[in-house]
C-alpha cells in the first residue's frame, strides 16, 4: 500500500488519522504532518464551508491540531477563512494543483466536441473519468440543458463499485491490478462491496464482451448510465460514460441504442489520440447479466 492510498479519505470510508498514523508508524520516511494537512484538505469534498470541529470529526484529527493545520493552509492560500461564520473553504491556490494533472490530458480538448454532440443528442451528460483507488474522478464533462439531479463536474469523485464509469475504468486494468483493486474496494467499504460486488463484476464482464456496461440507478436511482472503457495512459485508467434521467429512456434504449453510440465515441477518441491498445481485457467466458 502506498502512502497516497493510506492517507486518502473518501466518501466511501474515510480512515481516521489515528488509523493512518498507526499504519505508517514503522515508515521513517512518512511525513505525518504533511499527511494530516492533506487529510484536512480532502475533508472538503463538498462546497459547504467547514469549521475546525467539523473537520476534526470528519478526519479524526484532534481539534487543536486541525486548528494549526487550517491556519497554516489558509496562510498559504489553500484554504480561505470566513470570520463571519468561523469556517474555512478551499482557497483559489488549490486550483494550481489541479492544472498540471489536467494539462497532461490533452485528449480532453479533442474529445470535448464529440462528447457535447452526444450529450445534446440524448439530453444527458457525457463525461470522462480517471480511476483513483476506490473512486473514479471526473476529468472532463459535457451536458445538455436539464440533466436531472446529478450534474458531473471536473474533480468530482464517485464510487467505483456502484457506477458504470467506475466499472468501465476498472475493466482496463491488467489482471493483477484488478485483483488488487477488488481487495481495496472491499477494505474501503465492506458493506458497499457486499451489496454491489456482483453488479461490479457483471459490469466488468459486460465491458469485456461488448465494450460497455450498464448501471440502472445503482448510484442515483433517478439516473441510468452506461460507460465504456477508454484506455490506459501512463498507467492511468480512463473511462467514458453517459448518464440520462431514467424517465427519458425507453425500455432497452440504454443497451440497444446509446451503448453502441458510446462505444463508437470511445473508439473515435482513441483514434484521435492514436491510442490502439485494447480498451478492456477479453472475456473469460462468464455470462453477462444485462438486467
C-alpha positions as CSV (number, residue, x, y, z in Angstrom):
1,X,0.0,0.0,0.0
2,X,1.4,3.4,-1.0
3,X,1.4,6.5,1.2
4,X,-1.1,8.1,-1.1
5,X,-3.5,5.2,-0.6
6,X,-3.1,5.2,3.1
7,X,-3.9,8.9,3.6
8,X,-6.7,9.2,1.0
9,X,-10.0,9.9,2.8
10,X,-13.0,9.3,0.6
11,X,-16.7,9.4,1.0
12,X,-16.7,5.6,0.8
13,X,-14.9,5.0,4.1
14,X,-12.5,7.6,5.4
15,X,-9.7,6.2,7.6
16,X,-9.2,8.1,10.8
17,X,-6.0,10.0,11.2
18,X,-5.2,7.6,14.1
19,X,-5.5,4.6,11.8
20,X,-3.4,6.3,9.1
21,X,-0.6,7.1,11.6
22,X,-0.7,3.7,13.1
23,X,-0.4,2.1,9.7
24,X,2.6,4.3,9.0
25,X,4.3,4.0,12.4
26,X,7.1,1.9,11.0
27,X,7.8,4.1,8.0
28,X,10.6,6.5,8.8
29,X,10.1,8.3,5.5
30,X,6.4,9.0,6.1
31,X,5.8,12.7,6.8
32,X,2.9,12.6,9.3
33,X,2.4,16.4,9.5
34,X,2.1,16.6,5.7
35,X,-0.2,13.6,5.6
36,X,-2.5,15.3,8.2
37,X,-2.6,18.5,6.2
38,X,-3.6,16.6,3.0
39,X,-6.3,14.7,5.0
40,X,-7.6,18.1,6.1
41,X,-7.7,19.4,2.5
42,X,-9.5,16.3,1.3
43,X,-12.2,16.7,4.0
44,X,-13.6,19.5,1.8
45,X,-15.4,17.2,-0.6
46,X,-18.5,19.4,-0.9
47,X,-18.9,23.1,-1.4
48,X,-20.0,23.7,2.2
49,X,-17.6,25.6,4.5
50,X,-16.3,23.7,7.5
51,X,-15.3,24.7,11.0
52,X,-12.4,23.2,12.8
53,X,-14.6,20.9,14.9
54,X,-16.4,19.6,11.8
55,X,-13.1,18.9,10.2
56,X,-11.9,17.1,13.3
57,X,-15.0,14.9,13.3
58,X,-14.6,14.1,9.6
59,X,-10.9,13.3,9.8
60,X,-10.3,12.0,13.4
61,X,-7.6,14.6,13.8
62,X,-7.7,16.3,17.2
63,X,-9.2,19.8,17.1
64,X,-6.1,21.7,18.3
65,X,-4.1,20.0,15.5
66,X,-6.8,20.8,13.0
67,X,-6.7,24.5,14.1
68,X,-2.9,24.7,13.4
69,X,-3.3,23.0,10.1
70,X,-6.2,25.1,8.8
71,X,-4.4,28.3,9.9
72,X,-1.3,27.3,8.0
73,X,-3.2,26.2,4.9
74,X,-5.2,29.5,5.0
75,X,-1.9,31.5,5.3
76,X,-0.6,29.6,2.2
77,X,-3.9,30.2,0.3
78,X,-5.0,26.6,0.1
79,X,-7.9,27.5,2.4
80,X,-9.9,30.7,2.8
81,X,-11.3,31.7,6.2
82,X,-14.7,33.4,6.7
83,X,-14.6,35.2,10.0
84,X,-18.3,35.9,9.9
85,X,-19.1,32.2,10.3
86,X,-15.7,31.0,11.7
87,X,-15.4,28.4,8.9
88,X,-13.0,27.5,6.1
89,X,-13.4,26.8,2.4
90,X,-11.0,25.6,-0.2
91,X,-8.9,28.5,-1.5
92,X,-8.0,29.6,-5.0
93,X,-4.4,28.3,-4.7
94,X,-5.7,24.7,-4.7
95,X,-6.7,25.1,-8.3
96,X,-3.0,25.3,-9.2
97,X,-2.6,21.7,-8.1
98,X,-5.3,20.6,-10.5
99,X,-3.9,22.2,-13.6
100,X,-0.7,20.2,-14.0
101,X,-2.7,17.0,-13.9
102,X,-5.3,18.2,-16.4
103,X,-2.6,19.7,-18.7
104,X,-1.2,16.2,-19.0
105,X,-4.5,15.0,-20.6
106,X,-4.7,16.9,-23.9
107,X,-7.1,14.3,-25.3
108,X,-9.8,16.1,-23.2
109,X,-9.9,19.0,-25.6
110,X,-10.0,16.7,-28.6
111,X,-12.8,14.7,-27.1
112,X,-15.0,17.5,-25.9
113,X,-16.8,18.4,-29.1
114,X,-17.7,14.8,-29.7
115,X,-18.9,14.4,-26.2
116,X,-21.0,17.5,-26.4
117,X,-22.7,16.2,-29.6
118,X,-23.8,13.0,-27.9
119,X,-24.9,14.8,-24.7
120,X,-27.2,17.1,-26.7
121,X,-28.5,14.2,-28.8
122,X,-29.5,12.1,-25.8
123,X,-30.3,15.0,-23.4
124,X,-27.9,13.8,-20.8
125,X,-24.3,14.1,-19.7
126,X,-21.2,12.6,-21.2
127,X,-18.1,12.5,-19.1
128,X,-14.5,11.1,-18.9
129,X,-13.3,9.7,-15.6
130,X,-9.9,8.7,-14.1
131,X,-9.6,5.7,-11.8
132,X,-8.3,6.7,-8.4
133,X,-8.4,3.8,-6.0
134,X,-12.0,3.1,-4.8
135,X,-13.2,6.3,-6.6
136,X,-13.3,7.5,-10.2
137,X,-12.8,11.2,-10.7
138,X,-14.3,13.3,-13.5
139,X,-11.7,15.0,-15.7
140,X,-14.0,16.2,-18.4
141,X,-17.7,16.5,-18.9
142,X,-20.3,17.8,-21.4
143,X,-24.0,18.2,-20.8
144,X,-27.2,19.2,-22.4
145,X,-29.6,21.6,-20.6
146,X,-31.7,19.8,-17.9
147,X,-29.7,16.7,-16.9
148,X,-31.6,15.8,-13.7
149,X,-30.3,15.5,-10.1
150,X,-26.7,14.6,-10.9
151,X,-24.5,17.3,-12.5
152,X,-20.9,16.0,-13.0
153,X,-18.1,18.4,-12.7
154,X,-14.3,18.2,-13.1
155,X,-12.7,16.9,-9.9
156,X,-15.9,15.3,-8.5
157,X,-15.3,11.7,-7.2
158,X,-17.9,8.9,-7.5
159,X,-17.6,5.3,-6.1
160,X,-16.1,2.7,-8.4
161,X,-18.2,-0.2,-7.3
162,X,-21.6,1.5,-7.7
163,X,-21.1,3.2,-11.0
164,X,-20.9,2.3,-14.7
165,X,-18.0,4.7,-15.0
166,X,-16.1,3.0,-12.2
167,X,-16.7,-0.4,-13.5
168,X,-15.6,0.6,-17.1
169,X,-12.4,2.2,-15.8
170,X,-11.6,-0.9,-13.7
171,X,-12.1,-3.0,-16.8
172,X,-9.0,-1.5,-18.3
173,X,-6.8,-2.9,-15.5
174,X,-4.3,-5.8,-16.0
175,X,-5.4,-8.9,-14.1
176,X,-3.1,-8.4,-11.1
177,X,-4.1,-4.8,-10.6
178,X,-7.8,-5.7,-11.0
179,X,-7.4,-8.2,-8.2
180,X,-5.6,-5.6,-6.0
181,X,-8.4,-3.1,-6.7
182,X,-11.1,-5.6,-5.6
183,X,-9.3,-6.0,-2.2
184,X,-9.1,-2.3,-1.9
185,X,-12.8,-1.8,-2.7
186,X,-13.7,-4.4,0.0
187,X,-11.4,-2.8,2.5
188,X,-12.6,0.7,1.8
189,X,-16.3,-0.1,2.4
190,X,-17.2,-3.7,3.3
191,X,-20.9,-3.0,3.4
192,X,-20.9,-1.4,-0.1
193,X,-18.8,-4.2,-1.5
194,X,-21.2,-6.8,-0.1
195,X,-24.2,-5.1,-1.7
196,X,-22.7,-4.3,-5.1
197,X,-19.8,-6.7,-5.8
198,X,-21.9,-8.9,-8.1
199,X,-23.1,-6.0,-10.1
200,X,-19.5,-4.6,-10.2
201,X,-18.1,-7.9,-11.6
202,X,-21.0,-8.2,-14.0
203,X,-20.0,-4.7,-15.3
204,X,-16.5,-6.0,-15.9
205,X,-17.9,-8.9,-17.9
206,X,-20.1,-6.6,-19.9
207,X,-17.1,-4.5,-20.8
208,X,-15.1,-7.5,-21.8
209,X,-17.8,-8.8,-24.0
210,X,-19.3,-5.7,-25.7
211,X,-17.0,-2.8,-24.6
212,X,-19.6,-1.1,-22.4
213,X,-21.6,-1.7,-19.2
214,X,-24.9,-0.5,-17.8
215,X,-25.9,0.9,-14.4
216,X,-29.6,1.2,-13.7
217,X,-29.8,3.6,-10.8
218,X,-27.2,1.8,-8.6
219,X,-25.6,5.1,-7.7
220,X,-28.5,7.5,-8.1
221,X,-32.0,5.9,-8.6
222,X,-33.2,8.7,-11.0
223,X,-30.2,8.4,-13.3
224,X,-29.4,5.4,-15.6
225,X,-25.9,5.3,-17.0
226,X,-23.8,3.5,-19.5
227,X,-20.0,3.5,-19.7
228,X,-17.2,2.3,-22.0
229,X,-13.6,1.7,-21.2
230,X,-11.4,4.3,-22.8
231,X,-7.7,3.5,-22.4
232,X,-4.7,3.1,-20.1
233,X,-2.4,6.1,-20.4
234,X,0.8,6.2,-18.4
235,X,-0.6,3.5,-16.1
236,X,-3.8,5.6,-15.6
237,X,-7.2,4.1,-16.4
238,X,-9.8,6.2,-18.1
239,X,-13.5,5.5,-19.0
240,X,-16.3,7.5,-20.6
241,X,-19.9,7.4,-19.6
242,X,-23.3,8.8,-20.5
243,X,-25.9,9.5,-17.8
244,X,-29.5,10.1,-18.6
245,X,-32.6,10.8,-16.4
246,X,-34.4,7.4,-16.2
247,X,-37.8,8.9,-17.3
248,X,-36.3,9.9,-20.7
249,X,-35.3,6.4,-21.6
250,X,-37.4,3.8,-23.5
251,X,-37.1,0.1,-22.5
252,X,-33.9,-1.3,-23.9
253,X,-32.7,2.1,-25.3
254,X,-29.7,2.3,-23.0
255,X,-28.2,-1.0,-24.1
256,X,-29.6,-1.1,-27.7
257,X,-29.0,2.4,-28.9
258,X,-26.9,4.5,-26.5
259,X,-24.4,1.8,-25.6
260,X,-23.2,1.2,-29.2
261,X,-23.1,5.0,-29.8
262,X,-20.9,5.4,-26.7
263,X,-18.7,2.6,-27.7
264,X,-18.2,4.2,-31.1
265,X,-17.4,7.5,-29.4
266,X,-14.8,5.8,-27.3
267,X,-13.3,4.3,-30.5
268,X,-13.3,7.8,-32.1
269,X,-11.4,9.3,-29.1
270,X,-8.8,6.6,-29.2
271,X,-8.3,7.2,-32.9
272,X,-7.9,10.9,-32.3
273,X,-5.1,10.3,-29.9
274,X,-3.7,7.3,-31.8
275,X,-4.2,5.0,-28.9
276,X,-4.6,1.5,-30.2
277,X,-4.3,-0.7,-27.1
278,X,-7.4,-2.8,-26.2
279,X,-9.9,-0.8,-24.0
280,X,-10.8,-3.8,-21.9
281,X,-9.4,-7.4,-21.4
282,X,-11.0,-10.2,-23.3
283,X,-14.0,-12.0,-21.7
284,X,-13.1,-15.0,-19.6
285,X,-16.3,-16.7,-20.7
286,X,-18.6,-15.5,-17.9
287,X,-22.2,-14.9,-18.8
288,X,-23.3,-11.3,-18.9
289,X,-26.4,-10.3,-17.0
290,X,-27.9,-7.3,-18.7
291,X,-30.6,-7.0,-16.0
